[in-house]
């Protein structure tokens, strides 16, 4: 059974002057649904196959192998800014999302959401595998 589920990633306090976009497939980019100085909000669908024990995330936004799916949030040159001094990708793991959360999101027509800071410890855009993510089911 496959279901299309809405996902939301919120980047808190992104680095000013550096684009951040979600990777769509191999070579497309998704702009924020909402953008402000204090946050970027991305919403997009992910198909979820629920036929086995654990959710299998599929489609254009789900990257990586079946047992380690994630979403890339690209910045700087990876976000299409050819002249940026930054070229980074934040890896947002989907693997802590439970079957119960998927079921709840489907049944309530809700969104599965996470947040992370847009600036890393070195002062540049957040990159690599983002630690401490918490996915929540939220109403629209």
C-alpha positions in Angstrom: 0.0 0.0 0.0 1.4 3.3 -1.1 0.3 6.6 0.3 1.3 10.2 -0.5 2.2 12.0 2.7 3.0 15.7 3.2 6.3 16.6 4.7 7.5 19.9 6.1 11.1 20.9 6.8 11.7 24.2 8.6 15.2 25.7 8.6 15.5 28.0 11.6 17.7 31.2 11.2 19.2 30.4 7.8 22.5 32.1 6.9 21.7 35.4 5.3 22.6 35.8 1.7 22.9 32.1 1.0 20.2 30.2 -0.8 18.9 26.9 0.7 16.7 24.7 -1.5 15.5 21.1 -1.1 16.8 18.6 -3.7 14.1 17.3 -6.0 15.4 14.2 -7.8 18.9 14.3 -9.0 19.1 17.7 -10.6 16.0 19.8 -9.7 15.6 22.1 -6.7 12.5 23.1 -4.6 12.3 26.6 -3.4 10.8 27.4 0.1 7.0 27.5 0.4 7.5 30.4 2.8 10.7 32.4 3.4 11.6 35.0 6.0 14.8 36.1 7.7 14.1 33.9 10.7 13.0 30.7 8.9 12.6 28.8 5.6 9.6 26.5 5.2 9.6 23.7 2.6 6.5 21.5 2.0 6.6 18.5 -0.4 5.0 15.1 -0.8 6.8 11.8 -0.3 5.2 8.5 -1.3 5.4 5.9 1.5 5.1 2.2 0.9 3.5 0.6 4.0 3.4 -3.0 2.7 6.3 -4.2 4.9 7.0 -3.6 8.6 8.8 -0.3 8.3 7.8 2.6 6.1 9.7 2.8 2.7 10.1 6.4 1.6 9.9 6.8 -2.2 9.8 9.4 -4.9 11.7 12.5 -6.0 12.5 13.9 -2.6 13.6 10.7 -0.8 17.3 10.1 -1.5 19.6 7.2 -0.6 19.2 3.5 -0.2 16.0 1.9 1.2 17.3 1.4 4.7 18.8 4.9 5.0 16.5 7.3 3.2 16.9 11.1 3.7 16.1 14.5 2.2 18.9 16.9 1.1 18.6 20.6 1.9 21.2 22.2 -0.5 22.9 25.5 0.1 25.2 27.8 -1.9 26.5 26.3 -5.1 24.4 23.1 -4.5 21.4 25.4 -4.5 22.3 27.0 -7.8 24.3 30.0 -6.6 27.3 29.6 -8.9 29.3 32.4 -7.3 28.6 31.4 -3.7 31.6 30.6 -1.4 29.5 27.9 0.1 28.6 24.5 -1.4 26.9 22.3 1.1 24.1 19.8 1.7 22.3 19.0 4.9 21.2 15.4 5.1 17.8 15.1 6.9 17.2 11.5 7.8 13.7 10.0 7.4 14.6 6.8 9.3 13.3 7.8 12.7 9.7 8.3 11.3 7.5 5.6 12.6 4.7 3.6 11.0 2.4 5.1 13.6 3.3 8.6 12.6 2.7 7.8 8.9 -0.7 6.3 9.8 -1.6 9.4 11.9 -0.6 11.7 9.1 -2.7 9.8 6.6 -5.8 9.5 8.9 -5.7 13.1 10.0 -4.6 14.6 6.7 -1.7 16.1 8.7 1.9 17.0 7.9 5.1 15.3 9.2 7.4 18.1 10.2 10.9 18.6 11.5 13.1 21.7 12.2 16.8 22.3 12.3 19.1 25.3 12.6 20.3 26.8 9.3 23.8 27.7 10.6 26.4 25.1 11.6 29.1 25.3 14.3 31.6 26.8 11.8 29.2 29.7 11.0 28.4 28.4 7.5 25.2 26.7 6.3 24.3 23.5 8.2 25.7 20.5 6.4 26.3 16.7 6.6 24.0 14.5 8.6 21.9 16.7 10.9 21.8 15.2 14.4 19.0 15.4 16.9 16.1 15.7 14.5 12.6 15.1 15.9 9.8 14.4 13.4 6.3 15.3 14.6 2.8 15.0 13.1 1.2 18.4 13.0 -2.1 19.7 11.8 -2.2 21.9 8.6 
